């Protein structure tokens, strides 16, 4: 497991301060540092798709078939 800290060095040009981003890589081969940001964006998109699917398909709500189960 490798702990990675991403910091934005050109944050002085923005009005708001960019917070550091802590990431964890679990695996034998660490990717190139230039690829880490792109890999994070891909993971971020997949996680949001799962969240949308769970809400749309009602995976977060219990599926009760009898009134006794509701009590």
Secondary structure, DSSP 8 states (H G I E B T S, - for coil): -EEEEE--TTGGGSSS----EEEEE-SSS---HHHHHHHHHHHHHHHHHHHHHHHHTTTTS----SHHHH-
